[in-house]
């Protein structure tokens, strides 16, 4: 930030994968209790969603609780509509290049499944999600993003529409993985969301390879906080110490992140970077956190 502008930057820190496992949910809630997160995204296909959602109730309206749209996890496979990420990416590029059509599983099918995941969210939470993003960033894939925007416009009025995450990395902040993510439709989602009058957060940070230790993650995170512009969403994947029986390929990385966010080092990094954690809803609706002195 410029020395002549000492006002804090507003950042949405969102923990993905709520309800994926007990450890993920427990870790996320403990960080919310500590004031170390301002948003989380829930996997409503999980059998844990109903019971774990109850633990978020004390923070209703204080942090964003959104839908983590899912087609690629084991939960989606168990629900009968899952596809591996590679297959979904191949479909995306074939459609982008005009080598196929949406065919038997097209936008109408995607809309029905998006409605089903939103229904599952609202049946438990009793309100629309504050935002919608996607597991492995599928919210921006060809076919899915169009269906998502159509559903949000049809289902919600202009003043209650969830905002969407645009997976557009801050320039110079991440490596090749982030740019692959962006290439899967970030710019198109940003453009189409604006045309549809669906609110969006345009900048993303937090792309990580889930390797390294707590110290290296802390170094990366401090660098991200210094570099991101005002209004950026930083994604993370924390989880409490895990149960060995849980099937979670990034369980160890979740614990590394959880320990960092609970630490004094994270609090100091926020202060040194002049960052306050805010809800995305306040950014897109012009709520209290548009005053940069406000935060979570």
Steps between C-alpha positions, in 0.01 A plus 500: 500500500609856438655680800260787436198270539526334843136386504452124538436268209183295517548128436251214505667193649286201403548144625382251240365147553288550810323168583735294282632330814458547874855636519439761230181624669649503849809687387299760309263566791787536745660763276171687462472502880844658514411765238749360250259438207231711336336237275459128443361286218293190574482168315130426523532154345675391818298297752665723763348823367190504720676428830804714427291798387363530853848592622499805268173641632658732762681682216204541265531843344849550643684284247398402149370144467480386140457202271807312378354370174625146438534267203841344555530380860420149628182654644383591150586154371300348785209729411498356149617793292870528574773517238873505540659841458686383190178394326329826589798701371499302176131573453567869566771526236303303241211743538733800498657384175169411340581129482179385656165601634359499847321181408319269736640669810452867425407827663151384596653207687756724665224740602305218663804388697585856604142542621535174694816616680342838574189321630718293730672815625178690567320204656761500776606865519155650450630775272681540167878461503702818528713388207558215255840369399609161373699201615809500276365824348234327290265801538675661201512201262325522164138391538508511879555875532215582261268264686608645836435860399161410353401322820611789722307753290184288491513394862596822680406865474765765433547579869535142623717341231808326632826636370719269293872441528703583191820295507716774347842502667667820608775563240847389605384331818467133404654253260377288214222326695317830552515586133365158403212566738437840341508348151205279590260792460574772758487791257182368340332457840598854599358643177183289501428563869511873441265469203259291710521743795634231729751647750853363488833528675753537220837421657619172652808410704594195704577254219725245665660164420423362850869423555748638749468569870327759716793741477513496121123542480525797737766659282283457192195636677683809626612568143143462374368742761759758401428469127123464462283797406209617709198271465692179423366161609766268638397136511636253754438141607555467876405203712555389858728203573340222303369153570706245310188327369389815316555479126658837430805526273595844634435434869857582605496825304173595669659460843801709391268783393286472813803531726625804310166682513471438874848638561623840611704507179180527294362780717829685463499449122155660480618800701825540307315481167227742612235241417157460659284193439154586374193326361464489125133584545600835646731567207242426233202655683677809628446399862696603807831356388530748212641717777854362496527535875242221537576132496458163657 
